[in-house]
Amino acid sequence: MPTVHRAHGLRFVIFTDDHRPAHVHVVSGGGEAKIALGVGGEPPKLVWVKGLGNADVRRAMAEIAGSQGMLRAAWVRIHGDFD
């Protein structure tokens, strides 16, 4: 489970055995959220959240929106392609 990014006390993880569509898991404390990376200029989308507060979810969404290029590149590095 490679941590590909850290910000605001959050870990952004891409699992090596995960599935498409491209997404990241955001982990903090005992909580986690799954957020799909935007495709073709689309913004990231919250898929589900368990145990993360609203403020952490907002921070995660903002961080992903500003770091999508790097996160897409990490997905490609781990999974071979983006689609």
PDB file with SEQRES, HELIX, SHEET and CRYST1 records, atoms N, CA, C and O in Angstrom:
SEQRES   1 A   83  MET PRO THR VAL HIS ARG ALA HIS GLY LEU ARG PHE VAL          
SEQRES   2 A   83  ILE PHE THR ASP ASP HIS ARG PRO ALA HIS VAL HIS VAL          
SEQRES   3 A   83  VAL SER GLY GLY GLY GLU ALA LYS ILE ALA LEU GLY VAL          
SEQRES   4 A   83  GLY GLY GLU PRO PRO LYS LEU VAL TRP VAL LYS GLY LEU          
SEQRES   5 A   83  GLY ASN ALA ASP VAL ARG ARG ALA MET ALA GLU ILE ALA          
SEQRES   6 A   83  GLY SER GLN GLY MET LEU ARG ALA ALA TRP VAL ARG ILE          
SEQRES   7 A   83  HIS GLY ASP PHE ASP                                          
HELIX    1 AA1 ASN A   54  GLY A   66  1                                  13    
HELIX    2 AA2 GLN A   68  HIS A   79  1                                  12    
SHEET    1 AA1 5 THR A   3  ALA A   7  0                                        
SHEET    2 AA1 5 LEU A  10  VAL A  13 -1                                        
SHEET    3 AA1 5 HIS A  23  SER A  28 -1                                        
SHEET    4 AA1 5 GLY A  31  ALA A  36 -1                                        
SHEET    5 AA1 5 LYS A  45  LYS A  50 -1                                        
CRYST1    1.000    1.000    1.000  90.00  90.00  90.00 P 1           1          
ATOM      1  N   MET A   1       0.847  -1.168   0.000  1.00  0.00           N  
ATOM      2  CA  MET A   1       0.000   0.000   0.000  1.00  0.00           C  
ATOM      3  C   MET A   1       0.891   1.228   0.000  1.00  0.00           C  
ATOM      4  O   MET A   1       1.167   1.790   1.060  1.00  0.00           O  
ATOM      5  N   PRO A   2       1.338   1.648  -1.154  1.00  0.00           N  
ATOM      6  CA  PRO A   2       2.243   2.795  -1.236  1.00  0.00           C  
ATOM      7  C   PRO A   2       1.547   4.114  -0.902  1.00  0.00           C  
ATOM      8  O   PRO A   2       0.526   4.466  -1.494  1.00  0.00           O  
ATOM      9  N   THR A   3       2.120   4.825   0.051  1.00  0.00           N  
ATOM     10  CA  THR A   3       1.695   6.195   0.305  1.00  0.00           C  
ATOM     11  C   THR A   3       2.361   7.046  -0.765  1.00  0.00           C  
ATOM     12  O   THR A   3       3.589   7.097  -0.847  1.00  0.00           O  
ATOM     13  N   VAL A   4       1.563   7.710  -1.581  1.00  0.00           N  
ATOM     14  CA  VAL A   4       2.107   8.477  -2.698  1.00  0.00           C  
ATOM     15  C   VAL A   4       2.170   9.973  -2.398  1.00  0.00           C  
ATOM     16  O   VAL A   4       2.788  10.735  -3.141  1.00  0.00           O  
ATOM     17  N   HIS A   5       1.523  10.392  -1.297  1.00  0.00           N  
ATOM     18  CA  HIS A   5       1.499  11.817  -0.976  1.00  0.00           C  
ATOM     19  C   HIS A   5       1.056  11.966   0.479  1.00  0.00           C  
ATOM     20  O   HIS A   5       0.298  11.146   0.997  1.00  0.00           O  
ATOM     21  N   ARG A   6       1.535  13.014   1.121  1.00  0.00           N  
ATOM     22  CA  ARG A   6       1.109  13.375   2.480  1.00  0.00           C  
ATOM     23  C   ARG A   6       0.872  14.883   2.525  1.00  0.00           C  
ATOM     24  O   ARG A   6       1.666  15.664   2.001  1.00  0.00           O  
ATOM     25  N   ALA A   7      -0.221  15.275   3.151  1.00  0.00           N  
ATOM     26  CA  ALA A   7      -0.513  16.700   3.328  1.00  0.00           C  
ATOM     27  C   ALA A   7      -1.586  16.852   4.393  1.00  0.00           C  
ATOM     28  O   ALA A   7      -2.505  16.036   4.474  1.00  0.00           O  
ATOM     29  N   HIS A   8      -1.476  17.886   5.207  1.00  0.00           N  
ATOM     30  CA  HIS A   8      -2.508  18.238   6.197  1.00  0.00           C  
ATOM     31  C   HIS A   8      -2.795  17.088   7.155  1.00  0.00           C  
ATOM     32  O   HIS A   8      -3.925  16.952   7.624  1.00  0.00           O  
ATOM     33  N   GLY A   9      -1.803  16.263   7.454  1.00  0.00           N  
ATOM     34  CA  GLY A   9      -2.015  15.128   8.338  1.00  0.00           C  
ATOM     35  C   GLY A   9      -2.731  13.960   7.683  1.00  0.00           C  
ATOM     36  O   GLY A   9      -3.157  13.027   8.363  1.00  0.00           O  
ATOM     37  N   LEU A  10      -2.864  14.010   6.374  1.00  0.00           N  
ATOM     38  CA  LEU A  10      -3.545  12.954   5.617  1.00  0.00           C  
ATOM     39  C   LEU A  10      -2.533  12.169   4.787  1.00  0.00           C  
ATOM     40  O   LEU A  10      -1.567  12.736   4.277  1.00  0.00           O  
ATOM     41  N   ARG A  11      -2.757  10.864   4.655  1.00  0.00           N  
ATOM     42  CA  ARG A  11      -1.949  10.031   3.750  1.00  0.00           C  
ATOM     43  C   ARG A  11      -2.797   9.698   2.531  1.00  0.00           C  
ATOM     44  O   ARG A  11      -3.963   9.325   2.657  1.00  0.00           O  
ATOM     45  N   PHE A  12      -2.207   9.833   1.357  1.00  0.00           N  
ATOM     46  CA  PHE A  12      -2.876   9.530   0.095  1.00  0.00           C  
ATOM     47  C   PHE A  12      -2.243   8.248  -0.439  1.00  0.00           C  
ATOM     48  O   PHE A  12      -1.050   8.213  -0.740  1.00  0.00           O  
ATOM     49  N   VAL A  13      -3.050   7.201  -0.554  1.00  0.00           N  
ATOM     50  CA  VAL A  13      -2.556   5.855  -0.820  1.00  0.00           C  
ATOM     51  C   VAL A  13      -3.171   5.322  -2.109  1.00  0.00           C  
ATOM     52  O   VAL A  13      -4.354   5.526  -2.381  1.00  0.00           O  
ATOM     53  N   ILE A  14      -2.341   4.631  -2.899  1.00  0.00           N  
ATOM     54  CA  ILE A  14      -2.823   3.877  -4.061  1.00  0.00           C  
ATOM     55  C   ILE A  14      -2.399   2.429  -3.835  1.00  0.00           C  
ATOM     56  O   ILE A  14      -1.207   2.128  -3.772  1.00  0.00           O  
ATOM     57  N   PHE A  15      -3.370   1.543  -3.714  1.00  0.00           N  
ATOM     58  CA  PHE A  15      -3.078   0.132  -3.484  1.00  0.00           C  
ATOM     59  C   PHE A  15      -2.559  -0.517  -4.770  1.00  0.00           C  
ATOM     60  O   PHE A  15      -3.065  -0.245  -5.859  1.00  0.00           O  
ATOM     61  N   THR A  16      -1.555  -1.370  -4.633  1.00  0.00           N  
ATOM     62  CA  THR A  16      -0.951  -2.009  -5.811  1.00  0.00           C  
ATOM     63  C   THR A  16      -1.889  -3.017  -6.455  1.00  0.00           C  
ATOM     64  O   THR A  16      -1.777  -3.268  -7.655  1.00  0.00           O  
ATOM     65  N   ASP A  17      -2.800  -3.596  -5.706  1.00  0.00           N  
ATOM     66  CA  ASP A  17      -3.709  -4.603  -6.268  1.00  0.00           C  
ATOM     67  C   ASP A  17      -5.120  -4.056  -6.443  1.00  0.00           C  
ATOM     68  O   ASP A  17      -6.086  -4.819  -6.453  1.00  0.00           O  
ATOM     69  N   ASP A  18      -5.243  -2.734  -6.582  1.00  0.00           N  
ATOM     70  CA  ASP A  18      -6.561  -2.096  -6.673  1.00  0.00           C  
ATOM     71  C   ASP A  18      -7.074  -2.116  -8.112  1.00  0.00           C  
ATOM     72  O   ASP A  18      -6.382  -2.581  -9.018  1.00  0.00           O  
ATOM     73  N   HIS A  19      -8.248  -1.626  -8.308  1.00  0.00           N  
ATOM     74  CA  HIS A  19      -8.972  -1.695  -9.573  1.00  0.00           C  
ATOM     75  C   HIS A  19      -9.227  -0.296 -10.127  1.00  0.00           C  
ATOM     76  O   HIS A  19      -9.037   0.702  -9.432  1.00  0.00           O  
ATOM     77  N   ARG A  20      -9.645  -0.239 -11.346  1.00  0.00           N  
ATOM     78  CA  ARG A  20     -10.032   1.008 -11.972  1.00  0.00           C  
ATOM     79  C   ARG A  20     -11.497   1.293 -11.663  1.00  0.00           C  
ATOM     80  O   ARG A  20     -12.218   0.359 -11.310  1.00  0.00           O  
ATOM     81  N   PRO A  21     -11.962   2.490 -11.771  1.00  0.00           N  
ATOM     82  CA  PRO A  21     -11.281   3.691 -12.255  1.00  0.00           C  
ATOM     83  C   PRO A  21     -10.237   4.196 -11.260  1.00  0.00           C  
ATOM     84  O   PRO A  21     -10.257   3.852 -10.078  1.00  0.00           O  
ATOM     85  N   ALA A  22      -9.333   5.016 -11.771  1.00  0.00           N  
ATOM     86  CA  ALA A  22      -8.228   5.527 -10.965  1.00  0.00           C  
ATOM     87  C   ALA A  22      -8.763   6.301  -9.763  1.00  0.00           C  
ATOM     88  O   ALA A  22      -9.652   7.143  -9.890  1.00  0.00           O  
ATOM     89  N   HIS A  23      -8.199   5.996  -8.596  1.00  0.00           N  
ATOM     90  CA  HIS A  23      -8.637   6.645  -7.366  1.00  0.00           C  
ATOM     91  C   HIS A  23      -7.536   6.553  -6.326  1.00  0.00           C  
ATOM     92  O   HIS A  23      -6.560   5.820  -6.488  1.00  0.00           O  
ATOM     93  N   VAL A  24      -7.713   7.314  -5.254  1.00  0.00           N  
ATOM     94  CA  VAL A  24      -6.814   7.247  -4.112  1.00  0.00           C  
ATOM     95  C   VAL A  24      -7.645   7.009  -2.862  1.00  0.00           C  
ATOM     96  O   VAL A  24      -8.825   7.354  -2.797  1.00  0.00           O  
ATOM     97  N   HIS A  25      -6.996   6.411  -1.876  1.00  0.00           N  
ATOM     98  CA  HIS A  25      -7.570   6.263  -0.549  1.00  0.00           C  
ATOM     99  C   HIS A  25      -6.873   7.296   0.326  1.00  0.00           C  
ATOM    100  O   HIS A  25      -5.648   7.407   0.319  1.00  0.00           O  
ATOM    101  N   VAL A  26      -7.654   8.036   1.064  1.00  0.00           N  
ATOM    102  CA  VAL A  26      -7.124   9.047   1.964  1.00  0.00           C  
ATOM    103  C   VAL A  26      -7.332   8.529   3.386  1.00  0.00           C  
ATOM    104  O   VAL A  26      -8.451   8.210   3.788  1.00  0.00           O  
ATOM    105  N   VAL A  27      -6.238   8.451   4.135  1.00  0.00           N  
ATOM    106  CA  VAL A  27      -6.267   7.830   5.457  1.00  0.00           C  
ATOM    107  C   VAL A  27      -5.792   8.839   6.501  1.00  0.00           C  
ATOM    108  O   VAL A  27      -4.806   9.547   6.299  1.00  0.00           O  
ATOM    109  N   SER A  28      -6.515   8.888   7.616  1.00  0.00           N  
ATOM    110  CA  SER A  28      -6.115   9.718   8.744  1.00  0.00           C  
ATOM    111  C   SER A  28      -6.720   9.126  10.003  1.00  0.00           C  
ATOM    112  O   SER A  28      -7.930   8.915  10.072  1.00  0.00           O  
ATOM    113  N   GLY A  29      -5.887   8.856  10.997  1.00  0.00           N  
ATOM    114  CA  GLY A  29      -6.400   8.259  12.223  1.00  0.00           C  
ATOM    115  C   GLY A  29      -7.095   6.951  11.904  1.00  0.00           C  
ATOM    116  O   GLY A  29      -6.520   6.082  11.247  1.00  0.00           O  
ATOM    117  N   GLY A  30      -8.310   6.807  12.358  1.00  0.00           N  
ATOM    118  CA  GLY A  30      -9.085   5.604  12.080  1.00  0.00           C  
ATOM    119  C   GLY A  30     -10.025   5.762  10.910  1.00  0.00           C  
ATOM    120  O   GLY A  30     -10.858   4.887  10.676  1.00  0.00           O  
ATOM    121  N   GLY A  31      -9.920   6.854  10.162  1.00  0.00           N  
ATOM    122  CA  GLY A  31     -10.843   7.106   9.070  1.00  0.00           C  
ATOM    123  C   GLY A  31     -10.214   6.944   7.709  1.00  0.00           C  
ATOM    124  O   GLY A  31      -8.992   6.941   7.561  1.00  0.00           O  
ATOM    125  N   GLU A  32     -11.069   6.809   6.723  1.00  0.00           N  
ATOM    126  CA  GLU A  32     -10.603   6.636   5.337  1.00  0.00           C  
ATOM    127  C   GLU A  32     -11.676   7.138   4.380  1.00  0.00           C  
ATOM    128  O   GLU A  32     -12.869   7.085   4.676  1.00  0.00           O  
ATOM    129  N   ALA A  33     -11.229   7.623   3.230  1.00  0.00           N  
ATOM    130  CA  ALA A  33     -12.131   7.995   2.149  1.00  0.00           C  
ATOM    131  C   ALA A  33     -11.549   7.485   0.841  1.00  0.00           C  
ATOM    132  O   ALA A  33     -10.330   7.404   0.684  1.00  0.00           O  
ATOM    133  N   LYS A  34     -12.411   7.147  -0.083  1.00  0.00           N  
ATOM    134  CA  LYS A  34     -12.001   6.765  -1.436  1.00  0.00           C  
ATOM    135  C   LYS A  34     -12.454   7.889  -2.353  1.00  0.00           C  
ATOM    136  O   LYS A  34     -13.628   8.259  -2.372  1.00  0.00           O  
ATOM    137  N   ILE A  35     -11.500   8.430  -3.117  1.00  0.00           N  
ATOM    138  CA  ILE A  35     -11.789   9.571  -3.983  1.00  0.00           C  
ATOM    139  C   ILE A  35     -11.293   9.254  -5.381  1.00  0.00           C  
ATOM    140  O   ILE A  35     -10.115   8.961  -5.581  1.00  0.00           O  
ATOM    141  N   ALA A  36     -12.204   9.315  -6.353  1.00  0.00           N  
ATOM    142  CA  ALA A  36     -11.862   9.052  -7.750  1.00  0.00           C  
ATOM    143  C   ALA A  36     -11.134  10.258  -8.327  1.00  0.00           C  
ATOM    144  O   ALA A  36     -11.528  11.403  -8.108  1.00  0.00           O  
ATOM    145  N   LEU A  37     -10.069   9.982  -9.064  1.00  0.00           N  
ATOM    146  CA  LEU A  37      -9.331  11.049  -9.749  1.00  0.00           C  
ATOM    147  C   LEU A  37     -10.119  11.479 -10.974  1.00  0.00           C  
ATOM    148  O   LEU A  37     -10.674  10.643 -11.688  1.00  0.00           O  
ATOM    149  N   GLY A  38     -10.168  12.775 -11.214  1.00  0.00           N  
ATOM    150  CA  GLY A  38     -10.891  13.282 -12.368  1.00  0.00           C  
ATOM    151  C   GLY A  38     -10.231  12.875 -13.670  1.00  0.00           C  
ATOM    152  O   GLY A  38      -9.008  12.758 -13.757  1.00  0.00           O  
ATOM    153  N   VAL A  39     -11.053  12.664 -14.675  1.00  0.00           N  
ATOM    154  CA  VAL A  39     -10.578  12.291 -16.003  1.00  0.00           C  
ATOM    155  C   VAL A  39     -10.902  13.440 -16.956  1.00  0.00           C  
ATOM    156  O   VAL A  39     -12.006  13.983 -16.927  1.00  0.00           O  
ATOM    157  N   GLY A  40      -9.945  13.805 -17.794  1.00  0.00           N  
ATOM    158  CA  GLY A  40     -10.201  14.823 -18.819  1.00  0.00           C  
ATOM    159  C   GLY A  40     -10.664  16.156 -18.267  1.00  0.00           C  
ATOM    160  O   GLY A  40     -11.589  16.760 -18.809  1.00  0.00           O  
ATOM    161  N   GLY A  41     -10.046  16.620 -17.210  1.00  0.00           N  
ATOM    162  CA  GLY A  41     -10.403  17.919 -16.657  1.00  0.00           C  
ATOM    163  C   GLY A  41     -11.535  17.881 -15.643  1.00  0.00           C  
ATOM    164  O   GLY A  41     -11.879  18.915 -15.070  1.00  0.00           O  
ATOM    165  N   GLU A  42     -12.123  16.705 -15.408  1.00  0.00           N  
ATOM    166  CA  GLU A  42     -13.170  16.599 -14.394  1.00  0.00           C  
ATOM    167  C   GLU A  42     -12.555  16.738 -12.999  1.00  0.00           C  
ATOM    168  O   GLU A  42     -11.400  16.368 -12.789  1.00  0.00           O  
ATOM    169  N   PRO A  43     -13.318  17.266 -12.057  1.00  0.00           N  
ATOM    170  CA  PRO A  43     -12.805  17.348 -10.686  1.00  0.00           C  
ATOM    171  C   PRO A  43     -12.836  15.971 -10.029  1.00  0.00           C  
ATOM    172  O   PRO A  43     -13.535  15.076 -10.504  1.00  0.00           O  
ATOM    173  N   PRO A  44     -12.087  15.792  -8.942  1.00  0.00           N  
ATOM    174  CA  PRO A  44     -12.162  14.526  -8.209  1.00  0.00           C  
ATOM    175  C   PRO A  44     -13.569  14.341  -7.638  1.00  0.00           C  
ATOM    176  O   PRO A  44     -14.302  15.309  -7.433  1.00  0.00           O  
ATOM    177  N   LYS A  45     -13.937  13.067  -7.382  1.00  0.00           N  
ATOM    178  CA  LYS A  45     -15.267  12.770  -6.854  1.00  0.00           C  
ATOM    179  C   LYS A  45     -15.153  11.863  -5.637  1.00  0.00           C  
ATOM    180  O   LYS A  45     -14.447  10.855  -5.661  1.00  0.00           O  
ATOM    181  N   LEU A  46     -15.846  12.232  -4.591  1.00  0.00           N  
ATOM    182  CA  LEU A  46     -15.888  11.415  -3.389  1.00  0.00           C  
ATOM    183  C   LEU A  46     -16.708  10.162  -3.682  1.00  0.00           C  
ATOM    184  O   LEU A  46     -17.863  10.259  -4.098  1.00  0.00           O  
ATOM    185  N   VAL A  47     -16.118   8.987  -3.466  1.00  0.00           N  
ATOM    186  CA  VAL A  47     -16.812   7.723  -3.686  1.00  0.00           C  
ATOM    187  C   VAL A  47     -17.462   7.255  -2.388  1.00  0.00           C  
ATOM    188  O   VAL A  47     -18.651   6.936  -2.370  1.00  0.00           O  
ATOM    189  N   TRP A  48     -16.694   7.212  -1.305  1.00  0.00           N  
ATOM    190  CA  TRP A  48     -17.234   6.889   0.015  1.00  0.00           C  
ATOM    191  C   TRP A  48     -16.298   7.417   1.090  1.00  0.00           C  
ATOM    192  O   TRP A  48     -15.135   7.733   0.837  1.00  0.00           O  
ATOM    193  N   VAL A  49     -16.841   7.502   2.291  1.00  0.00           N  
ATOM    194  CA  VAL A  49     -16.055   7.963   3.435  1.00  0.00           C  
ATOM    195  C   VAL A  49     -16.500   7.194   4.672  1.00  0.00           C  
ATOM    196  O   VAL A  49     -17.693   6.973   4.882  1.00  0.00           O  
ATOM    197  N   LYS A  50     -15.530   6.789   5.490  1.00  0.00           N  
ATOM    198  CA  LYS A  50     -15.811   6.089   6.744  1.00  0.00           C  
ATOM    199  C   LYS A  50     -14.899   6.676   7.827  1.00  0.00           C  
ATOM    200  O   LYS A  50     -13.681   6.498   7.785  1.00  0.00           O  
ATOM    201  N   GLY A  51     -15.483   7.358   8.769  1.00  0.00           N  
ATOM    202  CA  GLY A  51     -14.733   7.804   9.932  1.00  0.00           C  
ATOM    203  C   GLY A  51     -13.890   9.052   9.768  1.00  0.00           C  
ATOM    204  O   GLY A  51     -13.188   9.431  10.706  1.00  0.00           O  
ATOM    205  N   LEU A  52     -13.928   9.705   8.619  1.00  0.00           N  
ATOM    206  CA  LEU A  52     -13.226  10.989   8.442  1.00  0.00           C  
ATOM    207  C   LEU A  52     -14.242  12.110   8.635  1.00  0.00           C  
ATOM    208  O   LEU A  52     -15.375  12.024   8.162  1.00  0.00           O  
ATOM    209  N   GLY A  53     -13.822  13.156   9.332  1.00  0.00           N  
ATOM    210  CA  GLY A  53     -14.700  14.303   9.513  1.00  0.00           C  
ATOM    211  C   GLY A  53     -14.825  15.132   8.246  1.00  0.00           C  
ATOM    212  O   GLY A  53     -14.026  15.001   7.319  1.00  0.00           O  
ATOM    213  N   ASN A  54     -15.832  15.979   8.221  1.00  0.00           N  
ATOM    214  CA  ASN A  54     -16.079  16.825   7.051  1.00  0.00           C  
ATOM    215  C   ASN A  54     -14.886  17.704   6.708  1.00  0.00           C  
ATOM    216  O   ASN A  54     -14.576  17.894   5.531  1.00  0.00           O  
ATOM    217  N   ALA A  55     -14.209  18.244   7.723  1.00  0.00           N  
ATOM    218  CA  ALA A  55     -13.057  19.117   7.463  1.00  0.00           C  
ATOM    219  C   ALA A  55     -11.933  18.335   6.781  1.00  0.00           C  
ATOM    220  O   ALA A  55     -11.298  18.849   5.860  1.00  0.00           O  
ATOM    221  N   ASP A  56     -11.681  17.104   7.220  1.00  0.00           N  
ATOM    222  CA  ASP A  56     -10.656  16.282   6.572  1.00  0.00           C  
ATOM    223  C   ASP A  56     -11.040  15.943   5.143  1.00  0.00           C  
ATOM    224  O   ASP A  56     -10.186  15.934   4.255  1.00  0.00           O  
ATOM    225  N   VAL A  57     -12.306  15.668   4.914  1.00  0.00           N  
ATOM    226  CA  VAL A  57     -12.764  15.365   3.552  1.00  0.00           C  
ATOM    227  C   VAL A  57     -12.575  16.586   2.660  1.00  0.00           C  
ATOM    228  O   VAL A  57     -12.109  16.456   1.527  1.00  0.00           O  
ATOM    229  N   ARG A  58     -12.928  17.763   3.151  1.00  0.00           N  
ATOM    230  CA  ARG A  58     -12.739  18.991   2.359  1.00  0.00           C  
ATOM    231  C   ARG A  58     -11.266  19.215   2.053  1.00  0.00           C  
ATOM    232  O   ARG A  58     -10.913  19.553   0.924  1.00  0.00           O  
ATOM    233  N   ARG A  59     -10.400  19.030   3.050  1.00  0.00           N  
ATOM    234  CA  ARG A  59      -8.957  19.193   2.825  1.00  0.00           C  
ATOM    235  C   ARG A  59      -8.455  18.174   1.799  1.00  0.00           C  
ATOM    236  O   ARG A  59      -7.660  18.514   0.923  1.00  0.00           O  
ATOM    237  N   ALA A  60      -8.909  16.943   1.906  1.00  0.00           N  
ATOM    238  CA  ALA A  60      -8.488  15.902   0.965  1.00  0.00           C  
ATOM    239  C   ALA A  60      -8.930  16.231  -0.451  1.00  0.00           C  
ATOM    240  O   ALA A  60      -8.146  16.104  -1.392  1.00  0.00           O  
ATOM    241  N   MET A  61     -10.175  16.652  -0.611  1.00  0.00           N  
ATOM    242  CA  MET A  61     -10.684  16.994  -1.946  1.00  0.00           C  
ATOM    243  C   MET A  61      -9.898  18.156  -2.546  1.00  0.00           C  
ATOM    244  O   MET A  61      -9.553  18.126  -3.727  1.00  0.00           O  
ATOM    245  N   ALA A  62      -9.616  19.173  -1.747  1.00  0.00           N  
ATOM    246  CA  ALA A  62      -8.856  20.324  -2.239  1.00  0.00           C  
ATOM    247  C   ALA A  62      -7.436  19.918  -2.604  1.00  0.00           C  
ATOM    248  O   ALA A  62      -6.909  20.360  -3.625  1.00  0.00           O  
ATOM    249  N   GLU A  63      -6.812  19.081  -1.781  1.00  0.00           N  
ATOM    250  CA  GLU A  63      -5.442  18.636  -2.052  1.00  0.00           C  
ATOM    251  C   GLU A  63      -5.391  17.800  -3.331  1.00  0.00           C  
ATOM    252  O   GLU A  63      -4.475  17.960  -4.137  1.00  0.00           O  
ATOM    253  N   ILE A  64      -6.358  16.921  -3.520  1.00  0.00           N  
ATOM    254  CA  ILE A  64      -6.391  16.095  -4.733  1.00  0.00           C  
ATOM    255  C   ILE A  64      -6.635  16.967  -5.954  1.00  0.00           C  
ATOM    256  O   ILE A  64      -6.004  16.763  -6.991  1.00  0.00           O  
ATOM    257  N   ALA A  65      -7.532  17.929  -5.853  1.00  0.00           N  
ATOM    258  CA  ALA A  65      -7.799  18.820  -6.991  1.00  0.00           C  
ATOM    259  C   ALA A  65      -6.523  19.545  -7.416  1.00  0.00           C  
ATOM    260  O   ALA A  65      -6.293  19.740  -8.610  1.00  0.00           O  
ATOM    261  N   GLY A  66      -5.698  19.943  -6.458  1.00  0.00           N  
ATOM    262  CA  GLY A  66      -4.470  20.655  -6.777  1.00  0.00           C  
ATOM    263  C   GLY A  66      -3.297  19.759  -7.129  1.00  0.00           C  
ATOM    264  O   GLY A  66      -2.266  20.243  -7.596  1.00  0.00           O  
ATOM    265  N   SER A  67      -3.440  18.458  -6.911  1.00  0.00           N  
ATOM    266  CA  SER A  67      -2.328  17.522  -7.132  1.00  0.00           C  
ATOM    267  C   SER A  67      -2.690  16.399  -8.095  1.00  0.00           C  
ATOM    268  O   SER A  67      -2.032  15.358  -8.107  1.00  0.00           O  
ATOM    269  N   GLN A  68      -3.727  16.597  -8.901  1.00  0.00           N  
ATOM    270  CA  GLN A  68      -4.187  15.500  -9.758  1.00  0.00           C  
ATOM    271  C   GLN A  68      -3.123  15.009 -10.733  1.00  0.00           C  
ATOM    272  O   GLN A  68      -3.032  13.809 -10.993  1.00  0.00           O  
ATOM    273  N   GLY A  69      -2.326  15.909 -11.269  1.00  0.00           N  
ATOM    274  CA  GLY A  69      -1.278  15.491 -12.203  1.00  0.00           C  
ATOM    275  C   GLY A  69      -0.311  14.519 -11.559  1.00  0.00           C  
ATOM    276  O   GLY A  69       0.018  13.485 -12.141  1.00  0.00           O  
ATOM    277  N   MET A  70       0.144  14.845 -10.365  1.00  0.00           N  
ATOM    278  CA  MET A  70       1.070  13.972  -9.645  1.00  0.00           C  
ATOM    279  C   MET A  70       0.395  12.665  -9.261  1.00  0.00           C  
ATOM    280  O   MET A  70       1.010  11.603  -9.356  1.00  0.00           O  
ATOM    281  N   LEU A  71      -0.859  12.723  -8.828  1.00  0.00           N  
ATOM    282  CA  LEU A  71      -1.564  11.507  -8.423  1.00  0.00           C  
ATOM    283  C   LEU A  71      -1.872  10.615  -9.619  1.00  0.00           C  
ATOM    284  O   LEU A  71      -1.793   9.391  -9.514  1.00  0.00           O  
ATOM    285  N   ARG A  72      -2.219  11.213 -10.751  1.00  0.00           N  
ATOM    286  CA  ARG A  72      -2.407  10.415 -11.981  1.00  0.00           C  
ATOM    287  C   ARG A  72      -1.111   9.720 -12.371  1.00  0.00           C  
ATOM    288  O   ARG A  72      -1.119   8.543 -12.732  1.00  0.00           O  
ATOM    289  N   ALA A  73       0.003  10.445 -12.299  1.00  0.00           N  
ATOM    290  CA  ALA A  73       1.308   9.861 -12.630  1.00  0.00           C  
ATOM    291  C   ALA A  73       1.634   8.713 -11.681  1.00  0.00           C  
ATOM    292  O   ALA A  73       2.198   7.706 -12.109  1.00  0.00           O  
ATOM    293  N   ALA A  74       1.293   8.845 -10.411  1.00  0.00           N  
ATOM    294  CA  ALA A  74       1.527   7.763  -9.445  1.00  0.00           C  
ATOM    295  C   ALA A  74       0.671   6.553  -9.794  1.00  0.00           C  
ATOM    296  O   ALA A  74       1.139   5.418  -9.708  1.00  0.00           O  
ATOM    297  N   TRP A  75      -0.591   6.787 -10.191  1.00  0.00           N  
ATOM    298  CA  TRP A  75      -1.465   5.677 -10.597  1.00  0.00           C  
ATOM    299  C   TRP A  75      -0.846   4.938 -11.792  1.00  0.00           C  
ATOM    300  O   TRP A  75      -0.799   3.708 -11.808  1.00  0.00           O  
ATOM    301  N   VAL A  76      -0.377   5.688 -12.781  1.00  0.00           N  
ATOM    302  CA  VAL A  76       0.235   5.080 -13.968  1.00  0.00           C  
ATOM    303  C   VAL A  76       1.492   4.311 -13.582  1.00  0.00           C  
ATOM    304  O   VAL A  76       1.714   3.208 -14.082  1.00  0.00           O  
ATOM    305  N   ARG A  77       2.306   4.864 -12.716  1.00  0.00           N  
ATOM    306  CA  ARG A  77       3.527   4.190 -12.270  1.00  0.00           C  
ATOM    307  C   ARG A  77       3.198   2.849 -11.601  1.00  0.00           C  
ATOM    308  O   ARG A  77       3.920   1.869 -11.782  1.00  0.00           O  
ATOM    309  N   ILE A  78       2.115   2.811 -10.834  1.00  0.00           N  
ATOM    310  CA  ILE A  78       1.751   1.608 -10.093  1.00  0.00           C  
ATOM    311  C   ILE A  78       0.952   0.627 -10.952  1.00  0.00           C  
ATOM    312  O   ILE A  78       1.145  -0.584 -10.845  1.00  0.00           O  
ATOM    313  N   HIS A  79       0.063   1.131 -11.797  1.00  0.00           N  
ATOM    314  CA  HIS A  79      -0.863   0.272 -12.536  1.00  0.00           C  
ATOM    315  C   HIS A  79      -0.614   0.184 -14.040  1.00  0.00           C  
ATOM    316  O   HIS A  79      -1.237  -0.634 -14.717  1.00  0.00           O  
ATOM    317  N   GLY A  80       0.273   0.997 -14.565  1.00  0.00           N  
ATOM    318  CA  GLY A  80       0.627   0.882 -15.975  1.00  0.00           C  
ATOM    319  C   GLY A  80      -0.140   1.771 -16.923  1.00  0.00           C  
ATOM    320  O   GLY A  80       0.376   2.109 -17.988  1.00  0.00           O  
ATOM    321  N   ASP A  81      -1.358   2.165 -16.578  1.00  0.00           N  
ATOM    322  CA  ASP A  81      -2.108   3.106 -17.395  1.00  0.00           C  
ATOM    323  C   ASP A  81      -3.171   3.763 -16.531  1.00  0.00           C  
ATOM    324  O   ASP A  81      -3.390   3.357 -15.390  1.00  0.00           O  
ATOM    325  N   PHE A  82      -3.827   4.773 -17.074  1.00  0.00           N  
ATOM    326  CA  PHE A  82      -4.768   5.559 -16.291  1.00  0.00           C  
ATOM    327  C   PHE A  82      -6.202   5.118 -16.495  1.00  0.00           C  
ATOM    328  O   PHE A  82      -7.012   5.198 -15.572  1.00  0.00           O  
ATOM    329  N   ASP A  83      -6.527   4.657 -17.685  1.00  0.00           N  
ATOM    330  CA  ASP A  83      -7.933   4.307 -17.992  1.00  0.00           C  
ATOM    331  C   ASP A  83      -8.345   2.994 -17.414  1.00  0.00           C  
ATOM    332  O   ASP A  83      -9.489   2.574 -17.589  1.00  0.00           O  
TER     333      ASP A  83                                                      
END                                                                             
